Amino acid sequence: MTLFPLYLAICAVPAAAGMLFRPGAWYRGLDKPGWTPPDKLFPVIWAVLYVLMSLAAARVAGQPDNDLALGLWALQITISTLWSAVFFGLHRIRTGAVIIAVLWAAVLATTLAFLRQDMLAALMMTPYLAWGTFALALNISVLRRNPEAMPA
Amino acid sequence: MTLFPLYLAICAVPAAAGMLFRPGAWYRGLDKPGWTPPDKLFPVIWAVLYVLMSLAAARVAGQPDNDLALGLWALQITISTLWSAVFFGLHRIRTGAVIIAVLWAAVLATTLAFLRQDMLAALMMTPYLAWGTFALALNISVLRRNPEAMPA
Protein backbone atom coordinates (compact mmCIF):
# COMPACT_ATOMS: atom_id res chain seq x y z
CA MET A 1 0.00 0.00 0.00
CA THR A 2 1.40 3.34 -0.99
CA LEU A 3 1.79 5.99 1.69
CA PHE A 4 1.59 8.79 -0.90
CA PRO A 5 -1.79 10.04 0.49
CA LEU A 6 -0.32 10.29 4.00
CA TYR A 7 2.71 12.31 2.86
CA LEU A 8 0.45 14.58 0.79
CA ALA A 9 -1.76 15.05 3.87
CA ILE A 10 1.35 16.12 5.81
CA CYS A 11 2.08 18.68 3.06
CA ALA A 12 -1.45 20.04 3.57
CA VAL A 13 -0.21 21.50 6.88
CA PRO A 14 2.37 23.97 5.46
CA ALA A 15 -0.19 24.61 2.69
CA ALA A 16 -2.72 25.56 5.40
CA ALA A 17 -0.08 27.80 7.00
CA GLY A 18 0.34 29.53 3.63
CA MET A 19 -3.42 30.11 3.43
CA LEU A 20 -3.74 31.36 7.02
CA PHE A 21 -0.76 33.70 6.78
CA ARG A 22 -1.37 35.58 3.54
CA PRO A 23 0.92 38.23 1.97
CA GLY A 24 -1.45 41.19 2.40
CA ALA A 25 -0.79 44.93 2.42
CA TRP A 26 2.52 44.68 4.29
CA TYR A 27 4.02 42.46 1.56
CA ARG A 28 2.61 44.62 -1.23
CA GLY A 29 4.27 47.65 0.37
CA LEU A 30 7.73 46.08 0.45
CA ASP A 31 10.38 47.04 -2.10
CA LYS A 32 10.84 43.89 -4.15
CA PRO A 33 13.24 42.99 -7.00
CA GLY A 34 11.96 42.87 -10.59
CA TRP A 35 12.38 39.10 -10.70
CA THR A 36 9.85 38.53 -7.89
CA PRO A 37 7.24 36.01 -9.14
CA PRO A 38 3.60 37.21 -9.16
CA ASP A 39 1.70 36.20 -6.01
CA LYS A 40 -0.58 33.83 -7.93
CA LEU A 41 2.39 31.71 -9.03
CA PHE A 42 3.50 30.66 -5.55
CA PRO A 43 0.57 28.28 -4.79
CA VAL A 44 1.06 26.63 -8.21
CA ILE A 45 4.76 26.08 -7.58
CA TRP A 46 4.18 24.75 -4.08
CA ALA A 47 1.43 22.36 -5.29
CA VAL A 48 3.87 20.83 -7.78
CA LEU A 49 6.62 20.61 -5.13
CA TYR A 50 4.28 19.00 -2.57
CA VAL A 51 3.22 16.31 -5.06
CA LEU A 52 6.86 15.61 -6.02
CA MET A 53 8.18 15.47 -2.44
CA SER A 54 5.26 13.20 -1.42
CA LEU A 55 5.87 10.84 -4.36
CA ALA A 56 9.56 10.78 -3.41
CA ALA A 57 8.80 9.96 0.24
CA ALA A 58 6.32 7.27 -0.82
CA ARG A 59 9.04 5.63 -2.95
CA VAL A 60 11.51 5.70 -0.05
CA ALA A 61 8.83 4.31 2.29
CA GLY A 62 8.99 1.10 0.28
CA GLN A 63 12.71 0.69 0.98
CA PRO A 64 14.55 -1.01 3.87
CA ASP A 65 16.63 1.03 6.37
CA ASN A 66 14.79 4.22 5.47
CA ASP A 67 14.16 5.73 8.91
CA LEU A 68 16.90 8.38 8.73
CA ALA A 69 15.81 9.47 5.25
CA LEU A 70 12.12 9.74 6.20
CA GLY A 71 13.04 11.43 9.48
CA LEU A 72 14.90 14.11 7.53
CA TRP A 73 11.84 14.48 5.26
CA ALA A 74 9.75 15.07 8.39
CA LEU A 75 12.26 17.66 9.61
CA GLN A 76 12.15 19.68 6.38
CA ILE A 77 8.32 19.69 6.15
CA THR A 78 8.06 20.88 9.77
CA ILE A 79 10.50 23.76 9.11
CA SER A 80 8.58 24.63 5.95
CA THR A 81 5.38 25.01 8.03
CA LEU A 82 7.09 27.72 10.08
CA TRP A 83 8.20 30.08 7.31
CA SER A 84 4.88 31.61 6.15
CA ALA A 85 3.85 32.26 9.74
CA VAL A 86 7.14 34.02 10.55
CA PHE A 87 7.43 36.05 7.31
CA PHE A 88 3.80 37.03 6.67
CA GLY A 89 2.60 36.70 10.28
CA LEU A 90 5.41 38.34 12.22
CA HIS A 91 6.89 40.40 9.35
CA ARG A 92 10.32 39.21 10.42
CA ILE A 93 12.25 39.25 7.18
CA ARG A 94 15.69 38.39 8.62
CA THR A 95 14.30 35.49 10.71
CA GLY A 96 12.48 34.31 7.60
CA ALA A 97 15.78 34.27 5.68
CA VAL A 98 17.41 32.24 8.47
CA ILE A 99 14.53 29.75 8.39
CA ILE A 100 14.82 29.33 4.59
CA ALA A 101 18.57 28.72 4.94
CA VAL A 102 17.96 26.04 7.59
CA LEU A 103 15.16 24.57 5.45
CA TRP A 104 17.45 24.46 2.43
CA ALA A 105 20.06 22.51 4.44
CA ALA A 106 17.36 20.09 5.64
CA VAL A 107 16.07 19.57 2.08
CA LEU A 108 19.65 18.93 0.90
CA ALA A 109 20.20 16.39 3.68
CA THR A 110 16.90 14.70 2.79
CA THR A 111 17.84 14.59 -0.90
CA LEU A 112 21.23 13.03 -0.15
CA ALA A 113 19.65 10.47 2.20
CA PHE A 114 17.06 9.69 -0.51
CA LEU A 115 19.92 9.21 -3.01
CA ARG A 116 21.20 6.30 -0.91
CA GLN A 117 17.70 4.75 -1.03
CA ASP A 118 16.26 5.44 -4.48
CA MET A 119 17.69 7.50 -7.35
CA LEU A 120 14.30 8.57 -8.71
CA ALA A 121 13.16 9.76 -5.26
CA ALA A 122 16.30 11.92 -5.01
CA LEU A 123 15.68 13.35 -8.50
CA MET A 124 12.10 14.23 -7.49
CA MET A 125 13.52 16.38 -4.66
CA THR A 126 15.78 18.48 -6.90
CA PRO A 127 13.10 20.99 -8.05
CA TYR A 128 12.50 21.67 -4.34
CA LEU A 129 16.23 22.35 -3.84
CA ALA A 130 16.24 24.66 -6.85
CA TRP A 131 13.17 26.51 -5.57
CA GLY A 132 14.71 26.81 -2.08
CA THR A 133 17.80 28.42 -3.60
CA PHE A 134 15.61 30.92 -5.47
CA ALA A 135 13.42 31.60 -2.42
CA LEU A 136 16.47 32.28 -0.26
CA ALA A 137 17.87 34.70 -2.83
CA LEU A 138 14.48 36.48 -2.97
CA ASN A 139 14.17 36.68 0.82
CA ILE A 140 17.72 38.13 1.09
CA SER A 141 17.01 40.66 -1.67
CA VAL A 142 13.84 41.81 0.14
CA LEU A 143 15.87 42.06 3.36
CA ARG A 144 18.48 44.30 1.70
CA ARG A 145 15.88 46.50 -0.02
CA ASN A 146 13.83 47.07 3.13
CA PRO A 147 16.30 47.80 5.94
CA GLU A 148 13.73 49.94 7.77
CA ALA A 149 11.00 47.28 7.77
CA MET A 150 9.81 46.65 11.31
CA PRO A 151 8.40 43.40 12.72
CA ALA A 152 4.63 43.33 13.26
CA MET B 1 22.33 4.04 15.91
CA THR B 2 19.46 5.71 17.68
CA LEU B 3 17.51 8.38 15.81
CA PHE B 4 16.41 10.02 19.09
CA PRO B 5 18.52 13.18 18.38
CA LEU B 6 16.87 13.59 14.96
CA TYR B 7 13.33 13.32 16.37
CA LEU B 8 14.23 15.75 19.17
CA ALA B 9 15.61 18.13 16.53
CA ILE B 10 12.26 17.91 14.70
CA CYS B 11 10.52 18.83 18.00
CA ALA B 12 12.76 21.92 18.18
CA VAL B 13 10.70 23.37 15.31
CA PRO B 14 7.33 23.61 17.14
CA ALA B 15 9.38 24.69 20.18
CA ALA B 16 10.81 27.54 18.06
CA ALA B 17 7.27 28.41 16.93
CA GLY B 18 6.28 28.64 20.60
CA MET B 19 9.19 31.03 21.25
CA LEU B 20 8.53 33.20 18.20
CA PHE B 21 4.79 33.46 18.83
CA ARG B 22 4.58 34.39 22.51
CA PRO B 23 1.38 34.91 24.55
CA GLY B 24 1.81 38.66 25.16
CA ALA B 25 -0.70 41.33 26.10
CA TRP B 26 -3.53 39.92 24.00
CA TYR B 27 -3.43 36.59 25.85
CA ARG B 28 -3.13 38.30 29.25
CA GLY B 29 -6.25 40.32 28.42
CA LEU B 30 -8.37 37.25 27.63
CA ASP B 31 -10.94 35.96 30.14
CA LYS B 32 -9.51 32.58 31.18
CA PRO B 33 -10.85 29.83 33.48
CA GLY B 34 -9.42 29.41 36.97
CA TRP B 35 -7.78 26.12 35.99
CA THR B 36 -5.56 27.77 33.36
CA PRO B 37 -1.94 26.76 34.07
CA PRO B 38 0.53 29.62 34.71
CA ASP B 39 2.42 30.67 31.56
CA LYS B 40 5.74 29.41 32.93
CA LEU B 41 4.42 25.86 33.16
CA PHE B 42 3.75 25.38 29.44
CA PRO B 43 7.41 25.19 28.30
CA VAL B 44 8.14 22.67 31.07
CA ILE B 45 5.22 20.46 30.04
CA TRP B 46 6.15 20.67 26.36
CA ALA B 47 9.82 19.84 27.07
CA VAL B 48 8.74 16.64 28.82
CA LEU B 49 6.31 15.75 26.01
CA TYR B 50 8.94 16.39 23.29
CA VAL B 51 11.44 14.08 25.03
CA LEU B 52 8.80 11.36 25.46
CA MET B 53 7.47 11.55 21.89
CA SER B 54 11.04 11.52 20.52
CA LEU B 55 11.99 8.49 22.62
CA ALA B 56 8.82 6.77 21.41
CA ALA B 57 9.60 7.52 17.75
CA ALA B 58 13.20 6.34 18.21
CA ARG B 59 11.93 3.02 19.58
CA VAL B 60 9.56 2.59 16.63
CA ALA B 61 12.37 3.51 14.21
CA GLY B 62 14.08 0.28 15.24
CA GLN B 63 11.07 -1.81 14.14
CA PRO B 64 10.18 -3.33 10.75
CA ASP B 65 7.14 -2.08 8.76
CA ASN B 66 7.10 1.20 10.67
CA ASP B 67 6.57 3.70 7.83
CA LEU B 68 2.87 4.35 8.53
CA ALA B 69 3.50 4.84 12.25
CA LEU B 70 6.42 7.24 11.71
CA GLY B 71 4.51 9.04 8.96
CA LEU B 72 1.67 9.68 11.42
CA TRP B 73 4.25 10.96 13.95
CA ALA B 74 5.48 13.39 11.28
CA LEU B 75 1.89 14.51 10.63
CA GLN B 76 1.19 15.30 14.28
CA ILE B 77 4.43 17.24 14.81
CA THR B 78 3.77 19.33 11.71
CA ILE B 79 0.23 20.21 12.94
CA SER B 80 1.67 21.03 16.37
CA THR B 81 4.01 23.58 14.73
CA LEU B 82 0.98 25.45 13.39
CA TRP B 83 -0.98 26.01 16.61
CA SER B 84 1.14 28.66 18.40
CA ALA B 85 1.39 30.71 15.23
CA VAL B 86 -2.39 30.63 14.67
CA PHE B 87 -3.44 31.23 18.31
CA PHE B 88 -0.82 33.74 19.47
CA GLY B 89 0.08 35.11 16.05
CA LEU B 90 -3.31 35.49 14.40
CA HIS B 91 -5.42 35.58 17.62
CA ARG B 92 -7.77 33.11 15.97
CA ILE B 93 -9.20 31.25 18.94
CA ARG B 94 -11.75 29.15 17.03
CA THR B 95 -9.25 28.14 14.35
CA GLY B 96 -6.83 27.26 17.17
CA ALA B 97 -9.45 24.98 18.71
CA VAL B 98 -10.00 23.27 15.34
CA ILE B 99 -6.25 22.74 14.97
CA ILE B 100 -5.98 21.19 18.46
CA ALA B 101 -8.88 18.85 17.66
CA VAL B 102 -7.17 17.74 14.43
CA LEU B 103 -3.85 17.43 16.29
CA TRP B 104 -5.49 15.30 18.97
CA ALA B 105 -6.85 12.93 16.31
CA ALA B 106 -3.39 12.72 14.70
CA VAL B 107 -1.73 11.97 18.07
CA LEU B 108 -4.35 9.27 18.73
CA ALA B 109 -3.71 7.70 15.31
CA THR B 110 0.05 7.82 15.97
CA THR B 111 -0.38 6.20 19.40
CA LEU B 112 -2.53 3.37 17.96
CA ALA B 113 -0.02 2.80 15.13
CA PHE B 114 2.79 2.77 17.73
CA LEU B 115 0.81 0.20 19.75
CA ARG B 116 1.09 -2.22 16.83
CA GLN B 117 4.87 -1.69 16.81
CA ASP B 118 6.02 -1.32 20.41
CA MET B 119 3.94 -1.21 23.62
CA LEU B 120 6.39 1.04 25.49
CA ALA B 121 6.44 3.55 22.61
CA ALA B 122 2.63 3.73 22.72
CA LEU B 123 2.69 4.24 26.50
CA MET B 124 5.18 7.09 26.05
CA MET B 125 2.63 8.87 23.84
CA THR B 126 -0.20 8.77 26.38
CA PRO B 127 0.85 11.87 28.39
CA TYR B 128 0.71 13.75 25.08
CA LEU B 129 -2.86 12.49 24.48
CA ALA B 130 -3.83 13.53 28.01
CA TRP B 131 -2.29 16.98 27.53
CA GLY B 132 -4.04 17.37 24.16
CA THR B 133 -7.39 16.64 25.80
CA PHE B 134 -6.69 19.28 28.47
CA ALA B 135 -5.43 21.82 25.91
CA LEU B 136 -8.55 21.37 23.78
CA ALA B 137 -10.79 21.89 26.81
CA LEU B 138 -8.83 25.05 27.70
CA ASN B 139 -8.98 26.42 24.15
CA ILE B 140 -12.77 25.81 24.01
CA SER B 141 -13.25 27.45 27.41
CA VAL B 142 -11.32 30.55 26.26
CA LEU B 143 -13.42 30.57 23.07
CA ARG B 144 -16.69 30.55 25.08
CA ARG B 145 -15.50 33.21 27.54
CA ASN B 146 -14.30 35.61 24.85
CA PRO B 147 -17.00 35.70 22.15
CA GLU B 148 -16.07 39.27 21.19
CA ALA B 149 -12.37 38.53 20.70
CA MET B 150 -11.31 39.63 17.21
CA PRO B 151 -8.54 38.13 15.08
CA ALA B 152 -5.34 40.18 14.85
Boltz contact constraints between the chains, C-beta under 6 A:
constraints:
  - contact:
      token1: [A, 3]
      token2: [B, 67]
      max_distance: 6.0
  - contact:
      token1: [A, 3]
      token2: [B, 71]
      max_distance: 6.0
  - contact:
      token1: [A, 6]
      token2: [B, 71]
      max_distance: 6.0
  - contact:
      token1: [A, 10]
      token2: [B, 74]
      max_distance: 6.0
  - contact:
      token1: [A, 10]
      token2: [B, 75]
      max_distance: 6.0
  - contact:
      token1: [A, 10]
      token2: [B, 78]
      max_distance: 6.0
  - contact:
      token1: [A, 13]
      token2: [B, 78]
      max_distance: 6.0
  - contact:
      token1: [A, 13]
      token2: [B, 79]
      max_distance: 6.0
  - contact:
      token1: [A, 17]
      token2: [B, 82]
      max_distance: 6.0
  - contact:
      token1: [A, 61]
      token2: [B, 67]
      max_distance: 6.0
  - contact:
      token1: [A, 67]
      token2: [B, 3]
      max_distance: 6.0
  - contact:
      token1: [A, 67]
      token2: [B, 61]
      max_distance: 6.0
  - contact:
      token1: [A, 71]
      token2: [B, 3]
      max_distance: 6.0
  - contact:
      token1: [A, 71]
      token2: [B, 6]
      max_distance: 6.0
  - contact:
      token1: [A, 74]
      token2: [B, 10]
      max_distance: 6.0
  - contact:
      token1: [A, 74]
      token2: [B, 74]
      max_distance: 6.0
  - contact:
      token1: [A, 75]
      token2: [B, 10]
      max_distance: 6.0
  - contact:
      token1: [A, 77]
      token2: [B, 78]
      max_distance: 6.0
  - contact:
      token1: [A, 78]
      token2: [B, 10]
      max_distance: 6.0
  - contact:
      token1: [A, 78]
      token2: [B, 13]
      max_distance: 6.0
  - contact:
      token1: [A, 78]
      token2: [B, 77]
      max_distance: 6.0
  - contact:
      token1: [A, 78]
      token2: [B, 78]
      max_distance: 6.0
  - contact:
      token1: [A, 78]
      token2: [B, 81]
      max_distance: 6.0
  - contact:
      token1: [A, 79]
      token2: [B, 13]
      max_distance: 6.0
  - contact:
      token1: [A, 81]
      token2: [B, 78]
      max_distance: 6.0
  - contact:
      token1: [A, 81]
      token2: [B, 81]
      max_distance: 6.0
  - contact:
      token1: [A, 81]
      token2: [B, 82]
      max_distance: 6.0
  - contact:
      token1: [A, 82]
      token2: [B, 17]
      max_distance: 6.0
  - contact:
      token1: [A, 82]
      token2: [B, 81]
      max_distance: 6.0
  - contact:
      token1: [A, 85]
      token2: [B, 85]
      max_distance: 6.0
  - contact:
      token1: [A, 85]
      token2: [B, 89]
      max_distance: 6.0
  - contact:
      token1: [A, 89]
      token2: [B, 85]
      max_distance: 6.0
  - contact:
      token1: [A, 89]
      token2: [B, 89]
      max_distance: 6.0
